[in-house]
Amino acid sequence: MGELSNRVGAEPGKRPYNPPEMADLAEIRKMIEGALPGAVVEVVDETGGGDHLRAVVAAPQFEGLSRLDQHRLVKAAVKERFDDGTIHALSVKTALPG
């Protein structure tokens, strides 16, 4: 039986690798909108694999912030999905509404 578990990628005494689920784009959008009320958010899958995403976000909360701080706000909103491996990469474009 030990040989079988090695065949499916598990070392003896270790759990097999289970790749993360693909990101739910609507969930990611809602996470950003929840963190930045009033934001207009678009999230797209850049590669078709569900783990490399692009977010375009226009939010009033960006007023007076550097571009870097704007991006930090967006990425902080979806940190949970980075931490659980659902998202591997997120490119961000930010702007003020209007």
C-alpha positions as CSV (number, residue, x, y, z in Angstrom):
1,M,0.0,0.0,0.0
2,G,2.9,2.4,0.6
3,E,3.9,2.1,-3.1
4,L,0.4,3.3,-4.1
5,S,0.5,6.4,-2.0
6,N,3.9,7.2,-3.5
7,R,2.4,6.9,-6.9
8,V,-0.2,9.5,-6.2
9,G,2.4,12.0,-4.9
10,A,2.4,11.3,-1.2
11,E,5.5,10.5,0.7
12,P,5.0,8.1,3.5
13,G,3.6,9.9,6.5
14,K,2.8,13.0,4.5
15,R,-0.5,14.2,2.9
16,P,-0.7,14.2,-0.9
17,Y,-0.6,17.5,-2.7
18,N,-4.1,18.8,-3.5
19,P,-4.0,21.7,-6.0
20,P,-6.2,24.7,-4.9
21,E,-9.5,25.3,-6.5
22,M,-9.8,27.8,-9.3
23,A,-10.6,31.3,-8.1
24,D,-14.3,32.3,-8.2
25,L,-14.1,35.6,-10.0
26,A,-17.4,36.9,-8.6
27,E,-16.2,36.1,-5.1
28,I,-12.9,38.0,-5.6
29,R,-14.9,40.9,-7.0
30,K,-17.2,40.9,-4.0
31,M,-14.2,40.7,-1.6
32,I,-12.7,43.8,-3.1
33,E,-16.1,45.6,-3.2
34,G,-16.6,44.7,0.5
35,A,-13.3,46.2,1.5
36,L,-13.8,49.3,-0.7
37,P,-17.5,50.3,-0.6
38,G,-18.5,52.2,-3.7
39,A,-15.7,50.8,-5.8
40,V,-16.2,49.7,-9.4
41,V,-14.4,46.4,-9.8
42,E,-13.6,44.2,-12.8
43,V,-11.8,40.9,-12.3
44,V,-10.6,38.7,-15.2
45,D,-8.7,35.4,-15.4
46,E,-5.6,36.2,-17.4
47,T,-4.4,32.7,-18.2
48,G,-7.5,30.5,-18.0
49,G,-6.1,28.6,-15.1
50,G,-8.0,30.6,-12.5
51,D,-4.9,31.5,-10.4
52,H,-3.5,34.5,-12.3
53,L,-6.0,37.3,-12.2
54,R,-6.2,41.0,-13.1
55,A,-8.3,43.5,-11.2
56,V,-9.3,46.9,-12.4
57,V,-10.6,49.0,-9.5
58,A,-11.9,52.5,-9.3
59,A,-12.5,53.5,-5.7
60,P,-13.0,56.8,-3.8
61,Q,-10.8,55.4,-1.0
62,F,-7.8,55.9,-3.4
63,E,-8.0,59.7,-3.1
64,G,-4.7,61.0,-1.8
65,L,-3.0,57.6,-1.8
66,S,0.1,56.6,-3.7
67,R,-0.4,54.0,-6.4
68,L,1.5,51.5,-4.2
69,D,-0.9,52.1,-1.3
70,Q,-3.9,51.7,-3.7
71,H,-2.6,48.4,-4.8
72,R,-2.0,47.3,-1.2
73,L,-5.6,48.0,-0.3
74,V,-6.8,45.8,-3.2
75,K,-4.4,42.9,-2.4
76,A,-5.3,43.1,1.3
77,A,-8.9,42.6,0.4
78,V,-8.2,39.2,-1.2
79,K,-5.3,38.2,1.1
80,E,-7.3,35.1,2.3
81,R,-7.2,33.8,-1.3
82,F,-3.5,34.3,-1.6
83,D,-3.0,32.6,1.7
84,D,-5.0,29.5,0.8
85,G,-3.3,29.3,-2.6
86,T,-6.4,30.0,-4.7
87,I,-4.7,33.1,-6.2
88,H,-1.1,32.9,-7.3
89,A,-0.8,36.2,-8.9
90,L,-3.0,39.4,-9.1
91,S,-2.1,42.3,-11.4
92,V,-3.9,45.5,-10.3
93,K,-4.9,48.7,-12.1
94,T,-6.3,51.4,-9.9
95,A,-8.0,54.7,-10.5
96,L,-10.3,57.3,-8.9
97,P,-13.9,57.1,-10.0
98,G,-15.1,59.4,-12.7
